[in-house]
Amino acid sequence: MEQYSTQQNQSRDQLKDYFKNGKVPTEIHYAALINSMVHKTEDGFSKDRENGLKVYNQKANKNLLSFYSDINEIDPYYQIAKDEADPSCLKFQPHNSLEDDPDSKSFYFNVQGGLGIGKKAEDHYKLEVAGFAAMEGRIGTFIKDRKPADGKWHTIVEGLDNCNAFEVVARAGKKGTGKFSMMHAIAVSAYGRSGGKIKKVSSCFGFFWNKLNLRWRGTTHDYSLQIRTNTNYGPEAYAYYTLTKLWDDQLFPADRDVYK
């Protein structure tokens, strides 16, 4: 009698051997063939042209995918699961993290477009990290632009209301002029005409009046932040700057405390 493999995972060659010419496949052989195929309802995934690979699972089990370093491994080394707590998330985590703090080593991608590392991101954050963040550099992208380095005041952010705080990094200069300047500043204002403060650290090449400067201007509910070089750098010379928002009244205080 032909010996039947009792291994749970049988190779294609083993399955083909059961159905060669002259062989008489048995019920067991057909069962092995059926079990080697993907079954949409029982296995929880399928594929179509519109959606690609579709993965779903039973409601009682939250794990969608498990990754194994070897076919004979008992435990996976990484898992992707669904976390249905509000907001609903796709959760990536090492399997061994289940033994201690399940969140500290996890990544959460929520349905609102937020990413949480080590914890779920709160609703008003695009990225939230539970721990130290290290990076080679950092550039503000709230505003990236340039203004003529002509010694005149130029508005870099306008139409402001309520309380605001910005980090500004700016650079002015042109090769061959002997005039260059760098500035890093923190600018805060509680409404316009409130005596908003600006703390600057700056450096310049050439005379001290080559430095960059900032100021607040405007009315109580419509004010702006402006930049200039203290001297005219000449034609086609520019002050390049980036802004990072450090505060947004639309995110934190209650509606009754903010002018809309």
PyMOL commands that set and color helices and strands:
alter all, ss='L'
color gray80, all
select helices_A, chain A and resi 12-18+27-35+40-43+95-99+208-210+255-257
alter helices_A, ss='H'
color red, helices_A
select strands_A, chain A and resi 45-48+52-55+63-67+78-83+89-94+107-110+115-117+127-129+143-148+154-160+163-173+180-190+197-205+212-219+222-229+238-248
alter strands_A, ss='S'
color yellow, strands_A
deselect
rebuild
show_as cartoon
